[in-house]
Amino acid sequence: MRAAIHYVERYATSTENLRKVLRRKVARRAAPAGEAPAPHEPLIEATVARLVELGLVDDHTYAQARLASLRRKGASRVMTTARLIEKGLPRELVEATLESDETEEAEAAAAYVRRRRFGPYRSPGRGDRREREIAAMVRAGFPLGVAVAAIDAAVDPVDASASDEN
């Protein structure tokens, strides 16, 4: 129980991710002693259930917070879906959370371009890497049209001054 509380204090997590973390911890402790981790499974389930009951772990809240964080960083809808499912969230919850997302794909693409210093934010000495940058955006899950538009966009003077300060 202490390990679970310590983990939840440090990191936001989903119930399934917390189970994985606790299983790894039990396996790491049981291996040197030659014990099987299976007998500890009911204790892991009880611990996770108790933390959910106390409200310390909530998949819905976690999904919304993680979605907002990823979209601010410029993650595409496809990448966001993959990351949320990777953390053990049910597909139905992920889809419902994505439906409530108000971030346009073009906004996320603009954030991605700014963060990676692509297109209009490219350093002058880096030459023309337009095709490579578009390919990187498509691999990151952005549709081709959105990627091309983001790379070819003109720099907004407000954005340019903000990126120069970083």
C-alpha distance (Angstrom), angle and dihedral (degrees) to the residues before:
residue distance angle dihedral
M1 . . .
R2 3.82 . .
A3 3.79 92.4 .
A4 3.81 91.0 50.9
I5 3.80 93.0 48.7
H6 3.79 91.2 47.0
Y7 3.81 90.5 51.1
V8 3.82 93.0 47.7
E9 3.82 90.4 49.1
R10 3.80 90.3 56.5
Y11 3.80 102.9 35.6
A12 3.78 138.6 32.4
T13 3.78 106.6 -126.4
S14 3.78 146.4 168.9
T15 3.79 123.1 -117.6
E16 3.80 92.9 -108.9
N17 3.80 92.8 48.1
L18 3.82 90.1 50.4
R19 3.82 89.0 51.8
K20 3.83 90.0 52.3
V21 3.81 91.7 49.0
L22 3.81 92.5 49.5
R23 3.82 92.3 45.8
R24 3.81 90.3 52.6
K25 3.80 90.6 48.7
V26 3.82 92.4 49.8
A27 3.82 91.6 46.3
R28 3.81 90.9 50.0
R29 3.81 91.4 51.5
A30 3.81 96.1 41.1
A31 3.82 97.8 48.0
P32 3.84 98.4 70.3
A33 3.80 90.6 47.8
G34 3.80 91.4 49.8
E35 3.80 91.8 -119.8
A36 3.77 126.2 142.1
P37 3.81 114.3 -118.3
A38 3.84 92.5 -142.9
P39 3.85 96.3 87.0
H40 3.81 88.9 60.7
E41 3.82 93.8 57.2
P42 3.85 95.1 92.8
L43 3.81 89.5 52.0
I44 3.81 90.8 50.9
E45 3.81 91.1 50.0
A46 3.82 91.7 47.8
T47 3.81 91.4 49.2
V48 3.80 93.2 49.9
A49 3.81 91.2 46.0
R50 3.81 90.8 50.7
L51 3.81 92.9 50.3
V52 3.82 90.1 49.1
E53 3.81 89.7 48.9
L54 3.81 90.5 51.2
G55 3.80 90.1 49.6
L56 3.80 94.3 -118.2
V57 3.80 91.4 120.1
D58 3.81 119.1 40.3
D59 3.79 120.7 165.3
H60 3.81 94.8 -160.2
T61 3.81 94.2 52.6
Y62 3.79 91.1 43.2
A63 3.81 91.8 50.9
Q64 3.80 92.6 51.1
A65 3.81 94.0 46.7
R66 3.80 93.7 45.8
L67 3.80 91.4 46.8
A68 3.81 91.8 52.2
S69 3.81 91.4 47.3
L70 3.80 94.8 48.8
R71 3.80 93.9 46.0
R72 3.83 91.7 49.7
K73 3.80 88.4 53.8
G74 3.79 89.9 52.4
A75 3.80 102.2 -101.9
S76 3.80 115.2 161.2
R77 3.78 122.2 -122.5
V78 3.81 90.0 -106.4
M79 3.82 93.0 50.6
T80 3.80 91.7 45.3
T81 3.80 91.2 52.5
A82 3.80 91.2 49.6
R83 3.81 93.4 48.6
L84 3.81 93.6 49.2
I85 3.80 92.9 48.2
E86 3.82 89.0 46.3
K87 3.81 88.4 59.6
G88 3.81 89.7 57.9
L89 3.79 100.5 -101.8
P90 3.82 115.5 150.4
R91 3.81 113.9 -103.7
E92 3.83 91.2 -123.4
L93 3.81 91.0 56.5
V94 3.80 91.5 46.7
E95 3.81 91.8 50.9
A96 3.82 92.2 47.3
T97 3.80 90.9 49.1
L98 3.80 91.9 48.5
E99 3.81 90.4 51.2
S100 3.80 89.1 59.1
D101 3.83 91.6 49.8
E102 3.79 110.8 112.3
T103 3.81 96.0 -173.1
E104 3.79 112.1 114.3
E105 3.78 117.5 -135.1
A106 3.82 89.0 -121.6
E107 3.83 90.6 56.9
A108 3.79 91.3 50.9
A109 3.81 90.1 46.8
A110 3.81 90.4 51.7
A111 3.81 90.1 51.7
Y112 3.81 90.4 48.3
V113 3.81 91.8 50.0
R114 3.81 91.3 48.9
R115 3.81 93.4 47.0
R116 3.81 94.0 47.7
R117 3.83 92.2 40.4
F118 3.79 93.0 -124.1
G119 3.78 130.1 155.2
P120 3.79 112.5 -9.0
Y121 3.84 91.0 11.3
R122 3.80 94.0 54.4
S123 3.81 116.6 124.0
P124 3.82 112.2 -107.0
G125 3.81 94.2 -118.9
R126 3.80 95.7 54.4
G127 3.80 96.1 81.6
D128 3.77 125.6 -146.4
R129 3.79 111.0 -33.7
R130 3.79 97.2 154.3
E131 3.83 96.9 132.2
R132 3.80 93.1 46.6
E133 3.79 91.6 48.9
I134 3.81 92.2 48.8
A135 3.82 89.6 49.0
A136 3.81 90.5 51.0
M137 3.80 90.6 51.3
V138 3.81 92.4 49.0
R139 3.82 89.6 50.0
A140 3.81 87.5 51.3
G141 3.81 88.3 59.1
F142 3.79 103.9 -97.9
P143 3.82 118.6 136.6
L144 3.81 113.1 -108.4
G145 3.81 93.9 -113.8
V146 3.80 92.7 51.9
A147 3.82 91.4 46.9
V148 3.81 93.1 50.7
A149 3.81 91.9 46.9
A150 3.81 92.1 49.8
I151 3.81 93.7 48.1
D152 3.81 93.3 46.0
A153 3.81 95.1 44.3
A154 3.78 119.3 118.1
V155 3.80 116.8 -115.0
D156 3.78 114.5 -99.5
P157 3.86 106.6 -132.7
V158 3.82 90.7 -132.2
D159 3.82 91.1 52.5
A160 3.81 91.9 45.5
S161 3.79 93.3 55.4
A162 3.81 91.0 45.5
S163 3.81 92.4 51.7
D164 3.83 91.8 46.8
E165 3.81 90.1 57.2
N166 3.83 92.2 55.8
